[in-house]
Amino acid sequence: MNQMKEKYKRLALIVDALVLLTWETSTFGIIWINFYNDRMQFAFFQKGNWLLFGLYLVILYVFSKVYKGLKIGSHKTGDIIVSQVLATFCTNVITYFQISLIARQMLSPVPLLFGMIFQVLVIVIWAKVSGYIIRNLYPAKNLVVIYGLEAPARNLVSKLSTRTDKYNIVEMISVDEGFRYITSRIMEFDGVAICDTPNEIRNDILKFCFKNSIRTYLVPKISDIIVRGGDTMELFDTPLILSKNYGLGIEQRVIKRAFDIFLSSIGIIIASPFMLATAIAIKLCDKGPVLYKQERLTIGGKVFKLLKFRSMVVNAESDGVARLASSNDSRVTPVGKIIRKIRFDELPQLFNIFKGDMSVVGPRPERPEISEQYEKEMPEFSFRLKVKAGLTGNAQVVGKYNTTPYDKLKLDLMYIERYSIAKDILLILKTVKIIFMPDESTEGIKEGYITPIQKGESKTDTKKEKEEIK
């Protein structure tokens, strides 16, 4: 696919998104004019109406960007529909309170609810029709995978192959074939995926692709993520990249702690009825204890007692072996299956956050025994402990329950190295979406595994990196 065609694709996607946003905003406009404007103490006129419509459009666009509801051609159709419906719902909730404040009374939400039903129908039609058109106008890109070791490359290919509408893996080439052969083949494809290659040849391939404007997908190493999070500076006439490597600054920690106290307090109040109902259901299920306390690690390797609603049978680890839940795990109770699916088992951790053991956003707290197993394979796994463990985070939102530890580590480091309070808010909003799409994110590890790194399933390339540098 040439660059000009790619530019036209971007333009087509922008126009396509504008069509949907305008359609949804027009629906709100009709509802406003026919049901709400006359109920205002002072009715809006032309300029006031346009200002309100513009504000609705901006809010809708922001939530659509947060939940990636406009990513036609990049995400699955079902994902697009759920994302945009959630964005529309959030926009309508905010708009309802907004117009109620203007009216100085709580207005009936019924007109907005009927409008929401129509908007959902529009979203479904738009997602299916636009997705069909985009897939036909811009078919899957033909990719070549350049790899150092075959096992990680096969893992990458299997993931890319789940999106045959986007990626078509035509060929895999080992770096052993040599730079000259690799570059002669690259020009025949739409893009290149580089996975687990020695640093020297990887850099040469990257420069070649940059020179020839070839789309490149790169599986990053830990060192790449650390450098990516650094600050650029110039010392005299020499460009430098500064990586401070000490986690969050003191002002960031203070703001983050205040944010945690505020959100956990509100969360405890709102979630109290759900926690009470969950506790009753667990007790009625098998008469066992409601809460489950487990040792986990947080900042600096500190051990704390993590609180969860019990979702497994009592004494689930009576053999003394620490293990993650597997797919169709017989230890999970009937109530446990439900609360794990909707994430209600995590709600008691709001008290851990309020106490200060955890943060709302951060790396998922691991058990000391499992963390020790991971660190035998990759000592860098302890890098996650530069910040407090979190209820949600980059690895929890982007990854799955059975995502390999090395990938989780890289996702967590991406969060730590580029931390901001805005990033926390964004991840919290994305977590809401995960609740509505739990199937993949709560998928267990394979049967018979204790952790995802067993049986050669996925091992770190940390040792390989060291060998490559030599």
Disulfide bonds with the S-S distance in Angstrom:
none
